[in-house]
Amino acid sequence: MRGSELPEVCVVGLGYIGLPTAAVIARAGMKVLGLDVSEKVVETINRGEIHIEEVDLDGLVHGVVQRGLLRAATQIAPADVFVIAVPTPFAKDGHHTPDLSYVLAAAESVAGVLKAGDTIILESTSPVGTTERMRDLIAAKRPDIKLPGLCDGTPDVAIAYCPERVLPGRILEELTNNDRSIGGITPRCARKALAFYKRFVRGTCVTTDARSAEMTKLVENAYRDVNIAFANELSIVSDAMGLDVWEVIRLANRHPRVNILQPGPGVGGHCIAVDPWFIVHGAPEETPLIRTARGVNDGKIHHVIARATALVENRPQAKVACLGLAFKANIDDFRESPARLVAATLARRFGERIHVVEPYAAELPIEFTGTGAHLIDVDTALEECGVMIVLVDHDVFKSVPLAEREDKAVYDTRGIWPDQPAAMDGEAAGLRKAG
Ligand code: SAJ
């Protein structure tokens, strides 16, 4: 491929990051082969349809598949640029050890078709040193190719780490507009990757080395986790002191250099509750703050379960509505969701008294089976339930006016109803204000 020609691109992994990334690259005119291990995913995409929910993604994928720019397959083929966007979960050892098997398997298959002039980019969130490990694996498989950092003279291929930092629900917009960190194994690798991202990213692309870029991604999510932990700890302190945490935060945030985040029922999703552990795993002795923040945010879930349980026990005749299962507002992603854990625990404890309202769910998740809990809509909940536990700040819940809920006993873990009168009964007193 000459510098002026558009590269052919292979995106390995067609999940929440890989598929939107593949579609955005294709939209820029490059021919993209998307790889996934699932035949079903591949067939869906080749029909011009999608297997995940993301704003505007369906139309984009449909368009680029129709124009012949995006094609999915289960088998790798030669390309000029390989973008690896596969999961990096925890290993099942109970110690929050990063499982790099998907990344290394992807690198191994890329090695099989690699040729001089290619660029390999890792986007998966990864512990520091992973890009070099990937390079070493490729070196072992392809001794015929000169790899960056391992050879004299100009290497045959470029290898870089370029983390995504998009927010679910805003992925397409953020893929294009966010700034990117582009970490090359060598400066030349960074320049090659930079030229590629420049073709479809409008945000500023900043080059660095691979290890710094790996750490940057982990730091971004650990920063947010630590700051949410601060808000969650404040909410627990406020509960103990009978204070309204939302009022305290609102006032403190009027200080020009204070910006406290929002308490909630805990931290969910697959990034913020996971990535800090990758730092802790790499430097266990040096990370007391990051480790403690994880503990505070996980502990908040149990605090919410205890307070919700007290409220439900205190109103033995009332039907209970748990508002929301998603891990955050206005999305249909229920994986690793504290709201789901709280609602399922209450369903196991209180059975058919528990009603779940989740406009993004067609049915209750598997763990509710046999509990007697029901999935209902928000109107029915407002008509029939005397107790409301707000777990997710979906817009549809926020918009419920006071007149429809003033007679309810409410535990609002997201602070969406600041005008709600406090629940008056003994044990539950102050729950409305609790974070
Ligand atoms: N949350 C709070 N209080 C807050 C903010 C969030 O309790 O003030 C909770 C949410 O309810 C949710 C969890 O934290 O349960 C995570 O939500 P989020 O919106 O903070 O983040 P994610 O997981 O959707 O996406 C994050 C983003 N990282 C940062 O903002 C630093 C995103 O930019 C990353 O690309 C993404 O992780 C990722 O893929 O790593």
Boltz pocket constraint, residues with backbone or C-beta under 6 A from the ligand:
constraints:
  - pocket:
      binder: B
      contacts: [[A, 125], [A, 164], [A, 165], [A, 166], [A, 167], [A, 168], [A, 220], [A, 221], [A, 224], [A, 228], [A, 261], [A, 262], [A, 263], [A, 264], [A, 265], [A, 266], [A, 267], [A, 268], [A, 269], [A, 270], [A, 271], [A, 272], [A, 327], [A, 328], [A, 329]]
      max_distance: 6.0
